[in-house]
Amino acid sequence: MWPYPRIIAHRGGGKLAPENTIAGLRAGLAHGFHAVEFDVMLSQDGIGVVMHDPDFGRTVAGRGSVASSTAAALQAMDAGSWFGPQFAGERVPLFTEFFEFCTANRIWMNIEIKPAPGHDAATGDWVARTTAELVSTLVPDPKVDTGSAVGPLLSSFSFEALAAARDAAPDMPRAYLLDKIPDDWEGQARELGAVAIHTNQKHLTPVMAKAIKDAGFGLFCYTVNDPDHARTLLSWGVDAFCTDRIDLIGPAFA
């Protein structure tokens, strides 16, 4: 059984706000989303920041990389102007502040471990340890109905990063991200102790969806932006998906 939300805002605000920013989370909230997928990478000084690309040039201007920049330097960068002038000055958030905003606003988190090249194990270890520590400090408020009693889900394309996450925080649930499902997917997933397979909706087939579900794994797809195809995927047994089109596919779509 899939215990998590079924429709998840991709990187915060999807197509409506700069990705992996607090502004993105606010955009998701404005459209009723209390579930988000986002990326965490390590800075030069070993601190998790919420960014997708290892190198600058797309969401932050200039040359350079996350792994060669301190967390303080990254926090000072403008991560909003690329998307639109109304987002100028939106900053690169630390993972800890992103987590705190999500918990304060009852947003469930799919935390993708996104290691810069060569930093797989260190990133998996840091994200899992830090997430487990943050989760351990949360005190449930009996007066607040969050709609879900489950904690965050970690995911990654990197086998090495997920293995490090498994070793660092065994109780944190993990999902194995795969673009195309390889022949040995099940053995790899079981070695990682994964509870779910996350995969590219472009390559999924009904036969493979059934095999994953029959093996007892949750099945999540990225990134689903067409409502008709979303319905098809759900009919195949897909448990959940993330979407950029939070304006077309709402949180109650499923």
C-alpha positions as CSV (number, residue, x, y, z in Angstrom):
1,M,0.0,0.0,0.0
2,W,1.2,3.5,-0.9
3,P,1.1,5.6,2.4
4,Y,2.1,8.9,0.8
5,P,0.3,11.6,-1.1
6,R,-0.5,10.6,-4.7
7,I,-0.1,13.9,-6.6
8,I,3.0,15.8,-5.9
9,A,4.2,19.3,-7.0
10,H,7.5,18.9,-8.9
11,R,10.3,21.0,-7.4
12,G,7.7,23.2,-5.6
13,G,5.7,25.3,-8.0
14,G,6.1,23.3,-11.2
15,K,5.8,25.7,-14.2
16,L,4.4,28.5,-12.1
17,A,7.5,29.6,-10.0
18,P,11.3,29.1,-9.9
19,E,12.1,25.5,-9.0
20,N,13.5,24.5,-5.7
21,T,12.7,27.8,-4.0
22,I,10.5,28.9,-1.1
23,A,8.6,30.9,-3.8
24,G,7.9,27.6,-5.5
25,L,6.6,26.1,-2.3
26,R,4.3,29.1,-1.9
27,A,3.0,28.6,-5.4
28,G,2.3,25.0,-4.7
29,L,0.4,25.9,-1.5
30,A,-1.6,28.5,-3.4
31,H,-2.8,25.6,-5.7
32,G,-3.7,23.4,-2.8
33,F,-0.6,21.2,-2.8
34,H,0.8,19.8,0.5
35,A,3.3,17.5,-1.2
36,V,6.5,18.4,-2.9
37,E,9.5,16.7,-4.7
38,F,12.8,18.6,-4.5
39,D,16.5,18.1,-4.9
40,V,19.4,18.3,-2.3
41,M,23.0,18.7,-3.2
42,L,26.1,19.4,-1.0
43,S,28.0,22.6,-1.0
44,Q,31.8,22.8,-0.9
45,D,31.6,22.9,2.9
46,G,29.4,19.9,3.1
47,I,26.0,21.6,3.7
48,G,22.8,20.6,1.9
49,V,21.3,23.1,-0.4
50,V,18.2,22.8,-2.5
51,M,19.3,22.8,-6.2
52,H,19.0,20.5,-9.1
53,D,21.9,21.4,-11.4
54,P,25.5,20.8,-10.3
55,D,26.7,23.7,-12.5
56,F,25.6,27.3,-12.6
57,G,24.0,28.9,-15.7
58,R,20.4,27.8,-15.7
59,T,18.7,28.7,-12.5
60,V,21.6,30.8,-11.1
61,A,23.6,33.1,-13.4
62,G,27.4,32.8,-14.0
63,R,30.0,30.1,-14.1
64,G,30.8,27.8,-11.2
65,S,29.3,24.8,-9.4
66,V,27.5,23.9,-6.2
67,A,30.3,21.6,-5.1
68,S,32.9,24.4,-5.5
69,S,30.9,27.0,-3.6
70,T,30.2,27.5,0.1
71,A,26.7,27.3,1.4
72,A,26.9,31.0,2.3
73,A,27.9,31.9,-1.2
74,L,25.1,29.8,-2.7
75,Q,22.6,31.4,-0.3
76,A,23.5,34.8,-1.6
77,M,22.8,33.9,-5.3
78,D,19.6,34.9,-7.1
79,A,17.7,31.8,-8.0
80,G,14.5,33.6,-9.2
81,S,15.4,36.1,-11.9
82,W,15.8,33.4,-14.6
83,F,12.2,32.5,-14.2
84,G,10.7,36.0,-14.2
85,P,11.5,39.5,-12.9
86,Q,8.8,39.2,-10.2
87,F,11.0,36.5,-8.6
88,A,14.2,38.6,-8.6
89,G,16.2,38.1,-5.4
90,E,14.7,34.7,-4.6
91,R,17.5,32.8,-2.9
92,V,19.0,29.3,-3.0
93,P,17.6,27.7,0.1
94,L,19.4,25.6,2.6
95,F,17.9,22.1,3.0
96,T,17.2,22.8,6.7
97,E,15.2,26.0,5.9
98,F,13.3,24.2,3.1
99,F,12.5,21.4,5.5
100,E,11.4,23.8,8.2
101,F,9.1,25.7,5.8
102,C,7.5,22.4,4.7
103,T,6.9,21.1,8.2
104,A,5.5,24.5,9.3
105,N,3.1,24.4,6.3
106,R,2.3,20.6,6.5
107,I,3.9,19.8,3.2
108,W,5.0,16.2,2.7
109,M,8.4,15.8,1.2
110,N,9.9,13.5,-1.4
111,I,13.6,14.5,-0.9
112,E,15.7,13.6,-4.0
113,I,19.4,13.0,-3.1
114,K,21.0,14.7,-6.1
115,P,24.8,14.3,-5.6
116,A,27.3,16.4,-7.6
117,P,29.6,14.1,-9.6
118,G,32.0,12.3,-7.3
119,H,30.0,13.1,-4.1
120,D,27.4,10.3,-4.1
121,A,28.2,8.6,-0.8
122,A,28.8,11.8,1.1
123,T,25.5,13.3,-0.2
124,G,23.5,10.2,0.6
125,D,25.0,10.0,4.1
126,W,24.4,13.7,4.9
127,V,20.8,13.9,3.6
128,A,19.7,10.8,5.4
129,R,21.4,11.7,8.7
130,T,20.1,15.3,8.6
131,T,16.6,14.3,7.6
132,A,16.4,11.7,10.4
133,E,17.7,14.3,12.9
134,L,15.1,16.8,11.8
135,V,12.3,14.3,11.8
136,S,13.2,13.3,15.3
137,T,12.7,16.8,16.6
138,L,9.2,17.1,15.3
139,V,6.4,17.1,17.9
140,P,3.0,16.2,16.4
141,D,0.3,18.7,17.2
142,P,-2.9,16.7,18.0
143,K,-5.0,19.8,17.1
144,V,-3.6,19.8,13.5
145,D,-4.8,17.3,10.9
146,T,-2.0,16.9,8.5
147,G,-3.8,14.4,6.3
148,S,-0.9,12.0,6.6
149,A,1.0,10.5,9.5
150,V,4.0,9.5,7.3
151,G,7.4,11.2,7.2
152,P,9.5,12.1,4.2
153,L,10.6,9.7,1.5
154,L,14.2,9.8,0.2
155,S,14.9,9.0,-3.4
156,S,17.9,9.0,-5.8
157,F,19.2,7.8,-9.1
158,S,22.5,7.1,-7.5
159,F,22.8,3.5,-6.1
160,E,25.8,4.6,-4.1
161,A,24.0,7.6,-2.6
162,L,21.0,5.4,-1.6
163,A,23.3,2.8,-0.1
164,A,25.0,5.4,2.0
165,A,21.5,6.7,3.1
166,R,20.5,3.2,4.0
167,D,23.6,2.7,6.2
168,A,23.4,6.2,7.8
169,A,19.7,6.1,8.6
170,P,18.2,2.6,8.1
171,D,14.7,3.7,9.3
172,M,14.3,6.4,6.7
173,P,12.3,5.0,3.8
174,R,14.0,5.1,0.4
175,A,12.9,4.9,-3.2
176,Y,15.1,3.9,-6.2
177,L,14.9,6.3,-9.1
178,L,15.3,4.8,-12.5
179,D,15.0,6.4,-15.9
180,K,14.5,3.1,-17.8
181,I,13.8,0.0,-15.8
182,P,16.8,-2.4,-16.1
183,D,16.6,-6.2,-16.1
184,D,18.1,-6.4,-12.6
185,W,15.9,-3.6,-11.1
186,E,14.4,-5.8,-8.4
187,G,17.7,-7.1,-7.0
188,Q,19.1,-3.6,-6.8
189,A,16.0,-2.3,-5.1
190,R,16.0,-5.1,-2.6
191,E,19.6,-4.6,-1.8
192,L,18.9,-0.9,-1.1
193,G,15.9,-1.7,1.0
194,A,13.8,0.5,-1.2
195,V,10.1,0.7,-0.6
196,A,9.3,2.1,-4.0
197,I,10.4,2.5,-7.6
198,H,10.3,6.0,-9.1
199,T,10.6,6.0,-12.8
200,N,10.2,8.1,-16.0
201,Q,6.6,7.9,-17.2
202,K,7.8,8.1,-20.8
203,H,9.3,4.6,-20.6
204,L,6.9,2.8,-18.3
205,T,4.7,0.1,-19.8
206,P,1.6,-1.7,-18.3
207,V,3.5,-4.9,-18.1
208,M,6.4,-3.3,-16.1
209,A,4.0,-1.4,-13.9
210,K,2.3,-4.7,-13.0
211,A,5.7,-6.4,-12.3
212,I,6.7,-3.7,-9.9
213,K,3.4,-3.7,-8.1
214,D,3.3,-7.5,-8.0
215,A,6.8,-7.5,-6.4
216,G,5.4,-5.4,-3.6
217,F,6.9,-2.0,-4.4
218,G,5.3,1.4,-4.5
219,L,5.3,2.9,-8.0
220,F,5.8,6.6,-8.6
221,C,6.3,8.4,-12.0
222,Y,7.9,11.6,-13.0
223,T,7.0,14.1,-14.5
224,V,3.4,13.8,-15.6
225,N,1.9,17.0,-17.1
226,D,-0.9,15.6,-19.3
227,P,-4.2,14.9,-17.5
228,D,-5.2,12.1,-20.0
229,H,-1.9,10.3,-19.6
230,A,-2.1,10.8,-15.9
231,R,-5.4,8.9,-15.9
232,T,-3.8,6.1,-18.0
233,L,-0.9,5.7,-15.6
234,L,-3.2,5.5,-12.6
235,S,-5.2,2.8,-14.5
236,W,-2.0,0.8,-14.8
237,G,-1.6,0.8,-11.0
238,V,0.8,3.7,-10.7
239,D,0.5,4.9,-7.1
240,A,1.6,8.5,-7.4
241,F,3.3,11.0,-9.7
242,C,4.8,14.5,-9.6
243,T,3.7,17.2,-12.0
244,D,4.9,20.6,-13.3
245,R,1.3,21.5,-14.3
246,I,-0.1,22.2,-10.9
247,D,-2.5,24.5,-12.7
248,L,-4.0,21.5,-14.7
249,I,-3.6,18.6,-12.3
250,G,-4.7,19.3,-8.8
251,P,-3.8,17.6,-5.5
252,A,-7.1,15.7,-5.5
253,F,-6.8,14.5,-9.2
254,A,-6.3,10.9,-8.2
